[in-house]
């Protein structure tokens, strides 16, 4: 197979097959020689902020001089973005070669009576093989979905499990309450590891405390009350966190300072575990945070008129996006471009974002689960309750939506914000970068 045929094979596998447990991925990895058992991981779970946290963690590890793998899910523009070593994406030729090895292993797995692995399991297997091949000292590993039964959880105890925000998302698979969702995420906590925990509501916090106590894992809860904001503009932010003074990040939004604080706690826990031989100095932490980039999350693509892109695809994300827009563009009206898939809480997302809207252009995302642009425009209009009469319009393409939104923003001194599903955010972003 060539690269395109390999991608067609990978994406043609049932992505979210209804299977419980890790038996399939364990059997597949055993057939491949269990490369994951030769690696050290920082395992990052949660609902929102996982990718940013993983990128900053990988940045700190690289700045400390370690050969660092980074695994994230999903991707914006290229499949190879998901698997990186020291910032470089996996070569397409390696995707082809390693996918071939995984495919051959799958034949043995299926012959043994196991179900065919899912797409997420196949991609995780490719990543583990590549990180082992590249002799990574450490890997920042983002959970794909949930935690307990996610393919990445085939690893043994991570050096640190980092838990970001917990919010309502993927409820059909993870549970209808925050505590149920937290239980699934807490599955990454294992004996012999440590846990850095984002500050959570009491009920959610107790789920993680109980999981850590049961596993005998050290638990550190972020003290966000010790964050002190120093300055911010469209190029980045400066802030203090606990003993760390004047930290800098290029990522925008208060939520990114909280993610950075979580990374600082991860580094502290790494340094406590002398048995693994890793150490991240304060200078390395500072450099890693400052240099970290995470495209598609409150990212400024153009300044005149301002064009921002953000993959806010659930209610919590949407609320955080609204706060960031109010912070960086006070008093400005927002021209939204919006596309989303069908299994998201459209109403809750719109309740957070529409108060700032002067107009909304809807698009159809590149997913079989997409809400069509015309239907989405009707949904937006219904939630706007007449306030945006004549200013909610469906577009035939992402390019058309970008063009019309930018023209209106220039005419009305507004800000363009494209948000929603990653299935179209990457396409929108490519129009500007």
N, C-alpha and C positions, 0 to 999 in steps of 0.2 A: 504493500500500500504506500502511496505517497502521502504528503501531509494532509491535503484536503480529504482524501479518502479515510485517513486515520481519524480526523475530526468528525467525519460523518459517522464512522463506526462508534466513536465515544458518545456523541450526542444522540445516536440512535438507540442507545440502551435506555431502559426505563429508569428515569432519574430518581423517582421517589417510590420505588416498589414498596408495597405494604408488607414489610418484614420486621419482625422484632428480634432483637438480639444482635450479637456480633459474630455469630458462628460462621457466616459466609466469609466475612472479611478476614477472620482469623485463619480459616482454611486456605484462602487465597494467599495470604501473606506467608503462611507456612510453606506453601508450594514455591514461593519466590525466595525462600531462605530467611524470612523474618528480618529484612533490613532495618525496620523501625526499631528493633531491639538494640541496635548498635548506635543509636542516636540519642541526643539529649534534647528535651523539648521544653518550651514554655507554651502551655496549652491555653488558648484564649477562647472562652465561651461567653455567652450573653446574648441579648437581643440586638442592641445597637452599639456601635462604637468598636466592634471587634477588629475591623480592618485597620482603623487608625491606630488602635492600641498595638496590634501586631506590627505595623510599620514602624512605630516609634520604638518598640521593643527590639526589633531587628536592627534599627539604627544604632541603639545603644550598644548592642552586642558587636556590631561591626566596628564602631568607634573604639571599642575595647580591644580590637585586634583579632577577633574570632571570625573564622569562616562561618558565615551565617546563612541558613536557609530561611525562606519566607514562603509560607503557603497560605493563600487567601481564597475566598469564595464569595460571590462569583467573580466575573471579570468585566471590565468596561468595553474594551475594543478587541483584545486578542486573548485567545486561550492561554498563551504562554505567559501572560501577566500573573497567572495563578501560582506559578512555581518559579522561584528566583533564588539565586545564590549570590551573595554579596551585591545585590541590586540588579544583577543581570538576569534577564528572563531565560528560561530553559530554551535551548535551540530547537527549532522545528524538527531537525533531524533526530534529536534525542527523543522527542515526543513520539516520532514514528517508531524508532527502535525499541523504546521501553514499552510502548503500547503493544508492540508485537510480542514482547516477552510476557506481558500480562495476559494477552489473548491466548497464548499457548498454555499458560498456567490455568486459565479458566476452563480449558478443555478437560484438564485433569480434575478440576474441582467439580464440574458438572458430571463427569463420569463417576465420581464418588457419590453422586446422589444429592449434591447441594444445588440450590437454586442459582441461576445465573446472577453474578454480581450486578449491582446497580451502577449507573454512571458515576455517582459519587464515590463508590467503592473503587472503581477502576481508576479514577483520577487520583484518589489518595494513594493507591498502590504505585502508580507512576511516580508520584512525588516522593514517596519513601525510597523507592529504588534510586531516584536521581540524587537525593540528598545524601544517601549512603555512598553512592558512587563518587560524589564530589567531596567526600570526607568532611562534611560539615561538623564544626565543633558544637553548634547549637542550632535549633530550628524554632522560629516563632510560628506556631501552628494554629491557624484559625479553624474553629469548629464550623462545619457547614450548616447543620441543622440540629438544634437541640444540644445534645452532649452525650447522654447516656448511651444511645444507640447510634450515634454518628460514626461513620467509618474511621474518623481520626482517633476515636477512643479505643482503637485496637492497640495503641501504645501502652507501655507499662507506665508506672507512676512518672508524671512529668516533674521536672525540677521545681516548677511553679505552675499552678493553675491560676490564671487571671480571669476574674469574672467581671464583666462590664454591666451595663444597665439590664434590668429585667422589665420587659413590657409585653403587651399583648401582641402576638404575631404567630402565625402558623398554629393557631389554636386547635385546628382539626387534628393535628399530629402531636401537639405538645400538652394540651390541656386547656381548660376554659378559665382557670384562675391563675393569678400570678404565682401562687404557691406551687401549683401543679407544674407550671412552666419552669419555675426555679428548681424543682425536684429533677426535672430532665437535665437541666444545665449542670446541676451539682454532680451529675454522673462522672464528670471529668476529675473529681477529687478522689485521690487514691492514697492508700497507705504509703508512707515514706516520702510524700511530697509536701509542698507548702501551698497556701492559698492567699492571693491578694484579691480582696473583695471591694468592689465599688460600693459606696454607701447605698443601702437598700431600705425600703419600708420594713417595719418591724417583722411582719409575718414572713416576708421573703428572706430577711436576714437570718431568722431562726432556722429556716430550711438549710441554709449554707452552714450555719454554726453546728447544727446537728450532724450534717454530713462530714464536716471536718473533724468533729469530736469522734464520730464513729470510725473514721479512717485513721485517727491519730495524726492528722495533718496540722501543721502550724498554720494559724489563721491571722492575717493582718487586714483590718478594715480601714479603708482610706478615711482620713480625717479632712474632709473638704472644708471644714470650718477654718482650717489653717491656710487656705488659699487666699492670697492677697493680690488683687489685680493692680498692676503698675501702669501699663499703657497698652493701647491697641490701635491698630489702623488696618488698612487693607493689605498690608504686607506681612502682618503677624502680630504676636502678642508677647508681653513680658509680664511675669508674675512671680510671686514667692509661693513656695509650698513647704510648710514645716521648716526644717533647717536649710532648705535649698533656697537661696536668694537669687532673684533676677534671672529666673529660667526664661528661655526664649523658645517659641515655636512659630513656624510659619503658617500653621493651620489656624483657621478662623473659627470663632465661636467659643462661648464659655464651656460648652461640652468638651471641646478639645483640650482645654486646660485641665479638666477633670480626668480625661483619658491620660494626659501626660502625668498627672499626679499618681494615677494607678501604675503607670510604668515605673515611676520613681520607687514605689513600694515593691514592685516586682524585682527591681534591681537590688533593693535592700535584702529581700529574701534570698536572691541568688547568692549574695555575698555572705549570708549566714551559713550556707550549705558548703562547707569547706571540702566535703568528700567528693564533689563533682569537679573541683578544680577551676571553676569559673569565677572571675571577679570583674566587676564593672565599677571603675572609679567614678568619682563625681564629675571629673572632666569629660569622661566618655559619655556619661548620661547626658550632660549638657550638650555635647556635640551631636549625639544621636537625636535628641529631641529637636534641636535647631535645624538639622539637615533633613528630617523626615518629611516626606511628601505623601499625600494620599489624595489622588485626583478624584473629582466627582463628589466631594463632600464639602459643602460651603466653599466652593472654588470660584474665584473671580477669573472669568475668561476674557473680559473686555472692560475697560474703564469708562468709555464714552460712546454710547450710554453704558452704565454698568450692566454687565451680563454675568449672572451667577448660576451655577449648576449645583444641585444637591440631590442625592439619592434618598430623599425622605419618602419612605414607602409605608409607614405606619403612623399611628396617632402620636406616639411619643416623639418620633423623628420630626413629624410635622410641627409639633409644639416647639421643639428645640430650634427648628429652622425659622419659625416666626420670631422667636426671641433674638436670633442672630441677625435677621433682617432689620428688626427694630433697633438693634444696637449699632450696626454698621451703616444703616441708611435711615437715620431718624427722620420722621416726618414724610418720608417718600412713599408714594404709592407704588404697588408692585404689579407688573404685567406678568402673569404666570403662563408658562407652558407646562401642561400636565398630561401625563400618561401613566396608566396603572393597570395591573392585572386584576382579574375578577375576584380572587379570594382575599382581597384586602378590604379593610373597613373604610370604604370611601367616605362615608358620612363623617366619621371621626376625624379623618385627615382634613377634610374640607372645613369642618368647624374651626380647626386651628389656623388654617391658612387664609380663608376667604376674607376675614376682616381687613386685611391689608390690600386686597385686590382692587385694581382699577379695571382689569380685563383678564380673561382667561382664554387661551388657545389650547384646545385639546388635540391629542395625537393618539394613534393606535400603536402600541408597543409591539416589538418583534417577539411575540410569544403566542402560543396557541391558547393561552389563558387570558389574552388581552381583552380589555373592554374597548370596543370600537370607539373611534373618535366621536361619531355622532351620538351614540348612546351616552358616552361620558359627558358630552356637552349638555345633554338633558339632565344628567345627574347633578352636574355643577349648577345649572340654572335653578333646579329645584331647591338646592341647599342655599342658594343666594337669595331666595325668597323675593325675587323681583328687583333686588338692588343692582344687579348687573345686566338689566334688560338690554339686549342688543349688543352686549359686550362679552358674551361667551360664544365662541365660534369654533367649530370643528375644522381641522386642517387635513389635507390629503397626504401630507408628509411632514416629517420632522423639519426638513429644510424650509418648507413653506411656513410652518409655525414660527421658526426662528426669525425668518425674514419679516413676517408681519408683526411679531412681538417687538423686535428691535425698532422697526419704523415707528410704531406707536409710542414706545418709550422715548425715542428721540423727540417726537412731536410734543409729548406731554411732560417731559422732564421726570420720567419714571425709571424704575429699575426692572430689568428682565430677570426673572428667576424660573429656570426650568427645573422641575422636581418630579419625583415619583419613581417609577420602576427603572432599575438598572438596565432593563431590556431596551430602553431607548436613550437613557442618559449618555451612554457612550457614543451613540450616533450624533446626538446634539453636540457633545463636546468636540467631536472631530471636525465640526464646522468652523471651530475657532482655533484649534491648536495644530 
